[in-house]
Amino acid sequence: MSSTCSSDDDDGVPNNNNIQDVSNIAMSGNWTVTSFIDSGIDETNHFNGYTFTFANNGTLTATNGSNTISGTWSVTNSNSNDDSSNDIDFNIFFPVDDNHPFEDLNDDWDITTYNSNLIDLIDISGGNGGTDTLTFEKS
């Protein structure tokens, strides 16, 4: 049986145990993007066939067997003025490159839920107010 955890604890202060829990879960295997909604538009198909690996040194690798895209990742206390002060962020950065859509994943995502097989993320844009969601599932 799997349990779902919130990224916040009861006293409104980020829980460093949750940061470590999310990090450990991300590093525990290979992941696929099962949903990427960019301001209401389903762009999941841009990541079909790619497996994502979150390494303990902060390296993020996406590969489909013939192409490999490298970036970085981290889980941190939120420090953005547009975020709630009591959340943690799942940070993703891929280099900007016209040959792949991976820079669309670049953000300091808020974690909505996570468990050993799923990481759900959300970002509400400060510019246009659009909402993006991203779901990784263990492959």
Phi, psi and omega per residue, in radians:
M1 nan 2.465 -3.087
S2 -1.978 2.485 3.098
S3 -1.983 2.627 3.107
T4 -1.756 2.409 -3.100
C5 -2.058 2.585 3.024
S6 -1.594 2.675 3.132
S7 -1.394 -0.096 -3.108
D8 -1.968 2.615 3.022
D9 -1.796 -3.124 -2.965
D10 -1.278 -0.408 -3.061
D11 -1.635 0.113 3.082
G12 1.408 0.107 3.131
V13 -1.889 2.362 3.125
P14 -0.942 2.405 -3.118
N15 -1.701 1.967 -3.128
N16 -1.080 -0.451 3.054
N17 -1.119 -0.675 3.100
N18 -1.135 -0.685 3.090
I19 -1.032 -0.820 3.141
Q20 -1.188 -0.680 3.109
D21 -1.041 -0.851 -3.134
V22 -1.098 -0.750 3.125
S23 -1.051 -0.813 3.136
N24 -1.080 -0.722 3.124
I25 -1.100 -0.807 -3.127
A26 -1.040 -0.674 -3.101
M27 -1.414 -0.045 -2.987
S28 -1.445 0.034 3.131
G29 2.996 -2.855 3.111
N30 -1.705 2.587 -3.028
W31 -2.269 2.685 3.000
T32 -2.173 2.673 3.033
V33 -1.473 2.001 3.123
T34 -1.743 -0.182 3.048
S35 -2.793 2.281 2.966
F36 -2.434 1.904 3.133
I37 -1.922 2.023 -3.102
D38 -1.839 1.776 -3.120
S39 0.867 0.818 3.081
G40 1.556 -0.095 -3.130
I41 -1.842 2.171 3.140
D42 -1.313 1.950 3.133
E43 -2.043 0.407 -3.124
T44 -0.987 -0.656 -3.055
N45 -1.065 -0.335 3.102
H46 -1.130 -0.311 -3.052
F47 -2.019 0.123 3.105
N48 -1.004 2.365 3.105
G49 1.495 -0.123 -3.141
Y50 -1.660 2.426 3.024
T51 -1.914 2.306 -3.116
F52 -1.856 2.331 3.105
T53 -2.178 2.189 3.128
F54 -1.783 1.861 -3.080
A55 -1.518 2.724 -3.105
N56 -1.211 -0.205 3.098
N57 -1.614 0.143 3.117
G58 1.569 0.056 3.107
T59 -1.488 2.358 3.070
L60 -2.021 2.199 -3.118
T61 -2.151 2.316 3.035
A62 -2.061 2.199 -3.124
T63 -2.417 2.558 3.061
N64 -2.113 0.310 -3.140
G65 1.718 -0.612 3.110
S66 -2.023 -0.466 3.102
N67 -2.063 2.421 3.056
T68 -2.224 2.219 3.120
I69 -2.012 2.239 -3.133
S70 -1.943 2.462 3.093
G71 -2.580 -2.766 3.121
T72 -2.322 2.816 3.120
W73 -2.625 2.777 3.029
S74 -2.865 2.846 3.003
V75 -2.142 2.161 -3.015
T76 -2.438 2.869 2.934
N77 -1.114 2.462 3.100
S78 -1.189 2.372 3.070
N79 -2.303 0.312 -3.116
S80 -1.592 2.480 -3.132
N81 -1.159 -0.388 -3.103
D82 -1.630 0.053 3.123
D83 -1.850 2.760 2.992
S84 -1.104 2.533 -3.107
S85 -1.311 -0.114 -3.059
N86 -2.002 0.654 3.104
D87 -2.222 3.004 3.049
I88 -2.067 2.673 -3.099
D89 -1.969 2.503 2.995
F90 -1.833 1.824 -3.015
N91 -1.653 2.273 3.126
I92 -2.239 2.356 3.041
F93 -2.467 2.128 2.960
F94 -2.020 2.542 3.078
P95 -1.039 2.542 3.098
V96 -1.289 2.191 -3.071
D97 -2.649 2.229 -3.119
D98 -1.149 -0.242 -3.070
N99 -1.502 -0.127 3.132
H100 -2.616 2.703 -3.094
P101 -1.571 0.212 -2.993
F102 -1.164 -0.407 3.097
E103 -1.134 -0.315 3.054
D104 -1.110 -0.347 3.126
L105 -1.496 -0.175 -3.087
N106 -1.152 2.028 3.128
D107 -3.073 2.952 2.959
D108 -1.803 1.423 -3.047
W109 -1.190 2.474 2.963
D110 -1.490 2.437 3.138
I111 -1.550 2.094 3.125
T112 -1.590 -0.775 3.060
T113 -2.628 2.765 3.026
Y114 -2.747 2.664 2.971
N115 -2.681 -2.985 -3.027
S116 -1.174 -0.230 -3.109
N117 -2.152 0.026 -3.020
L118 -2.652 2.415 3.008
I119 -2.293 1.995 3.115
D120 -1.791 2.263 -3.088
L121 -2.215 2.693 3.111
I122 -2.517 2.595 3.024
D123 -2.477 2.261 3.052
I124 -1.854 2.038 -3.064
S125 -1.160 2.357 3.059
G126 -1.338 -0.451 -3.090
G127 -1.342 -1.089 -3.059
N128 -1.835 -0.014 3.117
G129 1.305 0.089 3.120
G130 -1.212 2.669 3.115
T131 -1.936 2.257 3.057
D132 -1.957 2.471 3.048
T133 -2.251 2.574 -3.113
L134 -2.460 2.261 3.115
T135 -2.168 2.186 2.990
F136 -1.835 2.374 3.007
E137 -2.174 2.480 -3.140
K138 -1.117 2.331 -3.130
S139 -1.621 nan nan
